Amino acid sequence: MSGFSPAFERLGAALSAVVLQQQETLAEFLPREDWSADLTARTYTSGGVTVRVGLLGSYATRERTWLWGWANPQFGEDHPAVRPTLPIRALGERLGIPEFTTPEVDLSWYEGPAGHGGELVAMAAGGVLGGGGYIGAGYDGGSAYLHVDDPQAPPARWDPVPVPRLLTNATSLFPRDPRLTLARLLSRHRVPYRERDGVTEVALPGGGAARAVFDDRGRFARWESTLVPASLPDDRGVPAVH
């Protein structure tokens, strides 16, 4: 049974596929090599690429807790790297999300598919802020999570091919509302869709159509798509079922 609040679970469901797609885009842009960070200067450098970051918080492996940057006595809410992340706490206050307003969040109960519960807090927090994604920077005893707030980090682009994989992975982490997960991903890219009778019908940009089918418990079951290759002038469809 989840120890997260219903409000956090719903927000995570709404943002998870969007965040996972952005994480893949960030991984292609930012080399994961030897890295360094200067949080006062709000910089993170890896593989010769430097990006501007903010501090979300940190996860302590032994204690299995998440500590927000604004609650960390080494930083505090006036620190340059923390100030850009304060809208997360403000949203938590407005929507009643305790995970965003509790200084130190106990995640010792978490036994889900993610490496630890702090990863899910970082996902949701990064999704609220948008931007280029988030970085988990390991240290002795845990990981600090940094939000990439830099225009040089490219935004994720629409691609229908990985949608079923993104949706499957996202709903394994935040299973509360798979249809919402898909809807927010489609809305993020301004892709038209219609929901009816356990099916989300999608009008694919550039031609073609897709259907996401959900079972009677609302779980994602399959993705069916008919793509129109750009090389075919007669608009013939090529069916593909995932």
C-alpha positions as CSV (number, residue, x, y, z in Angstrom):
1,M,0.0,0.0,0.0
2,S,1.3,3.4,-0.9
3,G,2.3,5.8,1.8
4,F,2.0,8.8,-0.5
5,S,-0.9,11.1,-0.2
6,P,-3.7,10.9,-2.8
7,A,-2.9,14.5,-3.9
8,F,0.7,13.6,-4.5
9,E,-0.2,10.3,-6.3
10,R,-2.6,12.2,-8.7
11,L,0.0,14.9,-9.4
12,G,2.6,12.2,-10.1
13,A,0.3,10.4,-12.4
14,A,-0.3,13.6,-14.3
15,L,3.4,14.4,-14.7
16,S,5.2,11.1,-14.9
17,A,5.2,10.4,-18.6
18,V,6.1,14.0,-19.4
19,V,9.0,13.8,-17.0
20,L,10.3,10.5,-18.2
21,Q,10.3,11.7,-21.8
22,Q,12.2,14.9,-20.7
23,Q,14.7,12.8,-18.8
24,E,15.5,10.8,-21.9
25,T,16.0,14.0,-23.8
26,L,18.3,15.4,-21.1
27,A,20.3,12.1,-21.1
28,E,21.0,12.6,-24.8
29,F,22.1,16.2,-24.3
30,L,24.1,16.0,-21.0
31,P,27.0,13.5,-20.8
32,R,27.0,11.5,-17.6
33,E,30.7,11.5,-16.9
34,D,32.8,12.9,-14.1
35,W,30.9,15.9,-12.8
36,S,31.2,18.9,-10.5
37,A,28.7,21.3,-9.1
38,D,28.8,24.8,-7.7
39,L,25.4,25.4,-6.1
40,T,26.2,29.0,-5.1
41,A,26.8,29.7,-8.8
42,R,24.0,27.4,-9.7
43,T,26.1,25.3,-12.1
44,Y,26.5,21.6,-12.8
45,T,29.2,20.4,-15.2
46,S,29.6,17.0,-16.8
47,G,31.6,15.9,-19.8
48,G,32.4,19.5,-20.7
49,V,28.8,20.7,-20.7
50,T,27.7,23.2,-18.0
51,V,24.0,23.8,-17.2
52,R,22.2,26.1,-14.7
53,V,20.6,24.2,-11.9
54,G,18.6,24.6,-8.7
55,L,18.5,22.3,-5.7
56,L,15.4,20.3,-5.2
57,G,16.5,18.3,-2.2
58,S,18.4,15.1,-1.2
59,Y,17.7,11.5,-0.4
60,A,19.5,9.9,2.5
61,T,20.1,6.2,1.9
62,R,20.5,5.1,5.5
63,E,17.6,7.1,6.9
64,R,15.5,6.6,3.8
65,T,14.2,10.2,4.0
66,W,13.9,13.1,1.5
67,L,15.1,16.5,2.8
68,W,14.0,19.6,0.8
69,G,16.7,22.1,0.0
70,W,14.8,24.8,1.8
71,A,14.8,22.7,5.0
72,N,18.5,21.7,4.8
73,P,20.4,23.9,7.3
74,Q,23.4,23.9,4.9
75,F,21.2,25.8,2.4
76,G,17.8,27.2,3.4
77,E,15.2,29.0,1.3
78,D,17.4,32.1,0.7
79,H,20.2,30.1,-1.0
80,P,20.6,31.0,-4.7
81,A,20.0,27.4,-5.7
82,V,17.0,26.9,-3.6
83,R,15.0,30.1,-4.4
84,P,14.0,28.9,-7.9
85,T,12.5,25.7,-6.4
86,L,10.2,27.3,-3.8
87,P,7.2,27.3,-6.2
88,I,7.0,23.5,-5.4
89,R,6.3,24.3,-1.7
90,A,3.8,27.0,-2.7
91,L,2.0,24.5,-4.9
92,G,2.0,22.0,-2.1
93,E,0.4,24.5,0.3
94,R,-2.2,25.5,-2.3
95,L,-3.2,21.9,-3.3
96,G,-2.7,20.2,0.1
97,I,0.3,18.0,-0.9
98,P,2.1,17.2,2.3
99,E,5.1,15.7,0.4
100,F,5.9,19.2,-0.9
101,T,5.5,21.0,2.4
102,T,7.0,18.6,5.0
103,P,10.6,19.5,5.6
104,E,11.8,15.9,5.8
105,V,9.7,13.2,4.2
106,D,9.8,9.7,5.7
107,L,10.1,7.2,2.8
108,S,11.1,4.1,4.7
109,W,7.9,2.4,3.7
110,Y,8.6,2.6,0.0
111,E,9.1,-0.8,-1.7
112,G,8.0,0.1,-5.3
113,P,9.7,-0.3,-8.7
114,A,11.8,2.9,-8.4
115,G,15.2,2.7,-6.7
116,H,13.8,4.5,-3.7
117,G,10.9,6.8,-2.9
118,G,13.1,9.9,-3.2
119,E,13.2,9.4,-7.0
120,L,9.5,9.8,-7.2
121,V,9.5,13.0,-5.1
122,A,12.2,14.3,-7.5
123,M,10.1,13.3,-10.5
124,A,7.1,15.1,-9.3
125,A,9.0,18.2,-8.2
126,G,10.9,18.4,-11.5
127,G,7.6,18.0,-13.3
128,V,6.1,20.9,-11.5
129,L,9.0,23.2,-12.4
130,G,9.2,21.9,-16.0
131,G,12.5,23.0,-17.7
132,G,15.2,20.6,-18.8
133,G,14.7,17.7,-16.3
134,Y,16.5,16.7,-13.1
135,I,19.8,15.2,-12.2
136,G,20.6,12.8,-9.4
137,A,24.0,13.6,-8.1
138,G,25.3,10.9,-5.8
139,Y,27.4,11.5,-2.7
140,D,28.5,9.5,0.2
141,G,25.3,8.6,2.0
142,G,22.7,9.5,-0.6
143,S,21.9,11.6,-3.7
144,A,21.2,15.3,-4.2
145,Y,18.6,16.1,-6.8
146,L,19.1,19.1,-9.1
147,H,16.6,20.8,-11.4
148,V,18.0,21.8,-14.8
149,D,16.8,25.4,-15.4
150,D,18.7,26.3,-18.5
151,P,17.4,27.2,-22.0
152,Q,20.2,25.3,-23.7
153,A,18.7,22.0,-22.4
154,P,16.4,21.0,-25.2
155,P,12.7,20.3,-24.6
156,A,11.4,16.8,-25.5
157,R,9.8,16.6,-28.9
158,W,6.7,14.7,-29.9
159,D,7.4,11.2,-31.2
160,P,4.5,8.6,-31.2
161,V,6.8,5.6,-31.3
162,P,7.9,5.6,-27.6
163,V,4.5,6.5,-26.3
164,P,3.4,3.0,-25.2
165,R,6.8,2.4,-23.5
166,L,6.6,5.8,-21.7
167,L,3.1,5.1,-20.6
168,T,3.9,1.7,-19.3
169,N,7.0,2.9,-17.4
170,A,5.2,6.0,-16.1
171,T,2.2,4.0,-14.8
172,S,4.4,1.5,-13.1
173,L,5.7,4.3,-11.0
174,F,2.5,6.3,-10.5
175,P,-0.4,3.9,-11.2
176,R,-3.2,6.0,-9.9
177,D,-4.7,7.2,-13.2
178,P,-3.2,5.9,-16.5
179,R,-5.6,7.9,-18.6
180,L,-4.6,11.1,-17.0
181,T,-0.9,10.1,-17.5
182,L,-1.5,9.8,-21.2
183,A,-3.8,12.9,-21.5
184,R,-1.1,15.1,-19.9
185,L,1.6,13.8,-22.3
186,L,-0.6,14.4,-25.3
187,S,-1.6,17.9,-24.0
188,R,2.0,18.7,-23.4
189,H,2.6,18.3,-27.2
190,R,-0.8,19.7,-28.2
191,V,-1.8,16.4,-29.7
192,P,-5.6,16.1,-30.2
193,Y,-7.3,13.2,-28.4
194,R,-10.8,12.0,-27.4
195,E,-11.7,9.8,-24.4
196,R,-14.6,7.4,-24.6
197,D,-15.5,3.9,-23.3
198,G,-12.1,2.9,-22.0
199,V,-10.3,4.1,-25.1
200,T,-8.3,7.3,-25.8
201,E,-8.4,8.1,-29.5
202,V,-5.4,10.1,-30.7
203,A,-5.1,12.1,-34.0
204,L,-1.4,11.8,-34.7
205,P,0.4,14.9,-36.1
206,G,1.4,14.4,-39.7
207,G,-1.4,11.9,-40.3
208,G,-2.5,8.6,-38.9
209,A,-4.3,7.7,-35.7
210,A,-3.8,5.8,-32.5
211,R,-5.8,4.2,-29.8
212,A,-4.8,3.6,-26.2
213,V,-7.0,0.9,-24.7
214,F,-7.5,0.6,-21.0
215,D,-9.0,-2.4,-19.2
216,D,-12.0,-2.4,-16.9
217,R,-9.8,-1.4,-13.9
218,G,-8.5,1.6,-15.8
219,R,-5.1,0.1,-16.4
220,F,-3.2,0.6,-19.7
221,A,-3.7,-2.5,-21.8
222,R,-2.3,-1.8,-25.3
223,W,-1.5,0.9,-27.9
224,E,-2.7,0.5,-31.5
225,S,-1.5,2.9,-34.2
226,T,-1.8,3.5,-37.9
227,L,1.1,5.7,-39.1
228,V,1.3,7.4,-42.4
229,P,4.9,7.4,-43.8
230,A,6.0,10.7,-45.2
231,S,7.3,8.9,-48.3
232,L,3.8,7.6,-49.3
233,P,1.8,10.2,-51.3
234,D,-1.4,8.3,-51.3
235,D,-2.0,8.5,-47.5
236,R,-2.0,4.7,-47.1
237,G,-1.7,3.6,-43.5
238,V,0.8,1.1,-42.1
239,P,-0.8,-0.6,-39.1
240,A,1.2,-1.3,-36.0
241,V,0.1,-2.8,-32.7
242,H,2.2,-2.5,-29.6
